Amino acid sequence: MINAEKEVYGEGLDVNYLHPYMWICKSHYYSAEESLYNFPYTFGLLFAKGLYAMYVKHGNEFVENYDKLLEITGKNNILEITKTIRYRY
């Protein structure tokens, strides 16, 4: 676990606070049956990858739309939030 934390977080974590048994404390890390708990992680990953793909394709034009998206995040539901990014593929 310590090696995994170092690999993922690099110098972002204080080495005095690395947790060798974090996987025990966080059962959702390995509980595929707990889809309700894991859904936000999966959705967030896929949404972020989709946003990045749009940025790669549209470059600086995307940044304006992304700024609008960030402004309404936390204020609107996901359907309304995703409507702020308007591109066709």
LUMROMAR-480027 format. One record per atom (N, C-alpha, C, O): residue number from 1; residue in one letter; atom name; x negated, y negated, z negated. Coordinates in steps of 0.1 Angstrom, whole numbers. Layout:
N
NUM,A,CA,X,Y,Z
...
This chain:
89
1,M,N,-8,12,0
1,M,CA,0,0,0
1,M,C,-9,-12,0
1,M,O,-6,-22,7
2,I,N,-19,-12,-8
2,I,CA,-28,-24,-8
2,I,C,-34,-27,6
2,I,O,-34,-38,10
3,N,N,-38,-16,12
3,N,CA,-44,-18,26
3,N,C,-33,-24,35
3,N,O,-36,-33,44
4,A,N,-21,-19,34
4,A,CA,-10,-24,43
4,A,C,-7,-39,40
4,A,O,-5,-46,49
5,E,N,-7,-42,27
5,E,CA,-4,-56,24
5,E,C,-15,-65,29
5,E,O,-13,-76,34
6,K,N,-28,-61,28
6,K,CA,-39,-69,33
6,K,C,-38,-71,48
6,K,O,-41,-81,53
7,E,N,-35,-60,55
7,E,CA,-34,-60,69
7,E,C,-23,-69,74
7,E,O,-24,-77,83
8,V,N,-11,-69,67
8,V,CA,0,-77,71
8,V,C,-1,-92,67
8,V,O,1,-101,75
9,Y,N,-5,-94,55
9,Y,CA,-6,-108,50
9,Y,C,-19,-114,50
9,Y,O,-20,-127,48
10,G,N,-30,-107,53
10,G,CA,-43,-113,54
10,G,C,-47,-120,41
10,G,O,-45,-115,30
11,E,N,-51,-132,43
11,E,CA,-55,-141,31
11,E,C,-43,-148,26
11,E,O,-44,-157,17
12,G,N,-31,-145,30
12,G,CA,-19,-152,26
12,G,C,-14,-148,12
12,G,O,-6,-155,6
13,L,N,-20,-137,7
13,L,CA,-16,-133,-7
13,L,C,-28,-133,-16
13,L,O,-39,-130,-11
14,D,N,-26,-137,-28
14,D,CA,-37,-136,-38
14,D,C,-40,-122,-41
14,D,O,-31,-114,-45
15,V,N,-53,-117,-39
15,V,CA,-56,-103,-41
15,V,C,-53,-98,-55
15,V,O,-52,-86,-57
16,N,N,-52,-107,-65
16,N,CA,-49,-104,-79
16,N,C,-34,-99,-80
16,N,O,-30,-94,-90
17,Y,N,-26,-102,-70
17,Y,CA,-12,-99,-71
17,Y,C,-7,-89,-61
17,Y,O,5,-86,-59
18,L,N,-17,-82,-54
18,L,CA,-13,-71,-45
18,L,C,-7,-60,-54
18,L,O,-11,-58,-65
19,H,N,3,-53,-48
19,H,CA,11,-43,-56
19,H,C,9,-29,-50
19,H,O,15,-26,-40
20,P,N,1,-20,-57
20,P,CA,-1,-7,-51
20,P,C,11,2,-50
20,P,O,11,11,-42
21,Y,N,21,-1,-57
21,Y,CA,34,7,-57
21,Y,C,46,-1,-52
21,Y,O,57,3,-56
22,M,N,44,-11,-43
22,M,CA,55,-19,-38
22,M,C,65,-10,-31
22,M,O,77,-13,-32
23,W,N,60,0,-24
23,W,CA,70,9,-17
23,W,C,79,16,-26
23,W,O,90,19,-22
24,I,N,76,18,-39
24,I,CA,85,25,-48
24,I,C,96,15,-53
24,I,O,107,18,-54
25,C,N,91,2,-55
25,C,CA,101,-8,-59
25,C,C,111,-12,-48
25,C,O,121,-17,-52
26,K,N,107,-10,-36
26,K,CA,115,-14,-25
26,K,C,120,-2,-17
26,K,O,115,0,-6
27,S,N,130,5,-22
27,S,CA,134,17,-15
27,S,C,139,15,-1
27,S,O,139,24,7
28,H,N,144,3,2
28,H,CA,149,0,15
28,H,C,139,1,26
28,H,O,142,2,38
29,Y,N,126,1,22
29,Y,CA,115,2,32
29,Y,C,116,15,39
29,Y,O,112,16,50
30,Y,N,120,26,32
30,Y,CA,120,39,38
30,Y,C,134,46,37
30,Y,O,135,58,39
31,S,N,145,38,35
31,S,CA,158,44,35
31,S,C,166,40,48
31,S,O,173,30,48
32,A,N,164,48,58
32,A,CA,171,45,71
32,A,C,186,46,69
32,A,O,193,39,77
33,E,N,191,53,59
33,E,CA,205,54,57
33,E,C,212,41,52
33,E,O,224,39,53
34,E,N,204,32,47
34,E,CA,208,20,42
34,E,C,209,9,52
34,E,O,202,-1,51
35,S,N,217,11,63
35,S,CA,217,2,74
35,S,C,222,-12,70
35,S,O,218,-22,76
36,L,N,231,-13,61
36,L,CA,236,-26,57
36,L,C,225,-34,52
36,L,O,224,-46,54
37,Y,N,216,-29,44
37,Y,CA,205,-36,39
37,Y,C,194,-40,49
37,Y,O,188,-50,50
38,N,N,192,-30,58
38,N,CA,181,-32,69
38,N,C,186,-40,81
38,N,O,178,-44,88
39,F,N,199,-41,82
39,F,CA,204,-48,94
39,F,C,199,-63,95
39,F,O,194,-66,107
40,P,N,198,-71,85
40,P,CA,192,-84,87
40,P,C,178,-84,92
40,P,O,174,-93,100
41,Y,N,170,-75,87
41,Y,CA,156,-74,92
41,Y,C,156,-71,107
41,Y,O,149,-77,115
42,T,N,164,-61,111
42,T,CA,165,-57,125
42,T,C,170,-68,134
42,T,O,164,-71,144
43,F,N,181,-74,129
43,F,CA,187,-85,137
43,F,C,177,-97,138
43,F,O,175,-102,149
44,G,N,170,-100,127
44,G,CA,161,-111,127
44,G,C,149,-108,137
44,G,O,145,-117,144
45,L,N,144,-96,137
45,L,CA,133,-92,146
45,L,C,137,-94,160
45,L,O,130,-100,168
46,L,N,149,-88,164
46,L,CA,154,-88,177
46,L,C,157,-103,182
46,L,O,154,-106,193
47,F,N,163,-110,173
47,F,CA,166,-124,176
47,F,C,153,-132,179
47,F,O,153,-140,189
48,A,N,144,-131,170
48,A,CA,131,-138,172
48,A,C,124,-134,185
48,A,O,118,-142,192
49,K,N,124,-121,188
49,K,CA,118,-116,200
49,K,C,125,-122,213
49,K,O,119,-126,222
50,G,N,138,-123,212
50,G,CA,146,-129,223
50,G,C,143,-144,224
50,G,O,141,-149,235
51,L,N,141,-151,213
51,L,CA,138,-165,214
51,L,C,124,-167,220
51,L,O,121,-176,228
52,Y,N,114,-158,216
52,Y,CA,101,-159,221
52,Y,C,101,-157,236
52,Y,O,94,-163,243
53,A,N,109,-147,241
53,A,CA,109,-144,255
53,A,C,115,-156,262
53,A,O,110,-159,273
54,M,N,124,-163,257
54,M,CA,129,-176,263
54,M,C,118,-186,264
54,M,O,117,-193,274
55,Y,N,111,-187,253
55,Y,CA,100,-197,253
55,Y,C,90,-194,264
55,Y,O,85,-203,271
56,V,N,86,-181,265
56,V,CA,76,-177,275
56,V,C,81,-180,289
56,V,O,74,-185,297
57,K,N,94,-178,291
57,K,CA,100,-181,304
57,K,C,102,-195,307
57,K,O,99,-200,319
58,H,N,106,-203,297
58,H,CA,110,-217,300
58,H,C,100,-228,294
58,H,O,102,-239,297
59,G,N,90,-223,286
59,G,CA,80,-233,281
59,G,C,86,-244,273
59,G,O,94,-242,265
60,N,N,81,-256,276
60,N,CA,84,-268,268
60,N,C,99,-271,269
60,N,O,104,-277,259
61,E,N,105,-268,280
61,E,CA,120,-270,281
61,E,C,127,-263,269
61,E,O,138,-268,265
62,F,N,122,-251,265
62,F,CA,128,-244,255
62,F,C,127,-251,241
62,F,O,136,-249,233
63,V,N,117,-258,239
63,V,CA,114,-264,226
63,V,C,125,-273,221
63,V,O,129,-273,210
64,E,N,131,-281,231
64,E,CA,142,-290,227
64,E,C,154,-282,222
64,E,O,160,-285,212
65,N,N,157,-271,229
65,N,CA,168,-263,225
65,N,C,166,-256,212
65,N,O,175,-254,204
66,Y,N,153,-252,210
66,Y,CA,149,-245,198
66,Y,C,151,-255,186
66,Y,O,155,-251,175
67,D,N,147,-267,188
67,D,CA,149,-277,177
67,D,C,163,-279,173
67,D,O,167,-280,162
68,K,N,172,-279,183
68,K,CA,187,-279,181
68,K,C,191,-267,173
68,K,O,199,-268,163
69,L,N,186,-255,177
69,L,CA,190,-243,170
69,L,C,186,-244,155
69,L,O,193,-240,146
70,L,N,174,-249,152
70,L,CA,169,-250,138
70,L,C,177,-260,130
70,L,O,180,-257,118
71,E,N,182,-270,137
71,E,CA,190,-280,130
71,E,C,203,-274,124
71,E,O,208,-278,114
72,I,N,209,-265,132
72,I,CA,222,-259,127
72,I,C,221,-246,120
72,I,O,231,-241,115
73,T,N,209,-240,119
73,T,CA,207,-228,112
73,T,C,211,-230,97
73,T,O,206,-240,91
74,G,N,219,-222,92
74,G,CA,223,-223,78
74,G,C,236,-231,77
74,G,O,242,-231,66
75,K,N,240,-238,87
75,K,CA,252,-246,87
75,K,C,264,-239,95
75,K,O,275,-241,92
76,N,N,260,-231,105
76,N,CA,270,-224,113
76,N,C,268,-209,113
76,N,O,259,-204,108
77,N,N,278,-202,119
77,N,CA,277,-188,120
77,N,C,268,-184,132
77,N,O,265,-193,140
78,I,N,264,-172,132
78,I,CA,255,-168,142
78,I,C,260,-170,157
78,I,O,252,-173,166
79,L,N,273,-168,159
79,L,CA,278,-170,172
79,L,C,276,-185,177
79,L,O,272,-187,188
80,E,N,279,-194,168
80,E,CA,277,-208,171
80,E,C,262,-211,173
80,E,O,259,-219,181
81,I,N,254,-206,164
81,I,CA,240,-208,165
81,I,C,234,-204,179
81,I,O,227,-211,185
82,T,N,238,-192,183
82,T,CA,232,-186,195
82,T,C,237,-194,208
82,T,O,231,-194,218
83,K,N,248,-201,207
83,K,CA,254,-209,218
83,K,C,245,-221,220
83,K,O,246,-227,231
84,T,N,236,-225,211
84,T,CA,228,-237,213
84,T,C,217,-234,223
84,T,O,212,-244,229
85,I,N,213,-222,225
85,I,CA,203,-218,235
85,I,C,210,-214,248
85,I,O,216,-203,248
86,R,N,210,-222,258
86,R,CA,217,-219,270
86,R,C,208,-217,282
86,R,O,203,-226,288
87,Y,N,206,-204,284
87,Y,CA,198,-200,296
87,Y,C,204,-188,302
87,Y,O,211,-180,295
88,R,N,202,-187,315
88,R,CA,207,-175,322
88,R,C,195,-167,327
88,R,O,185,-172,331
89,Y,N,197,-154,325
89,Y,CA,186,-145,330
89,Y,C,191,-137,342
89,Y,O,184,-129,347
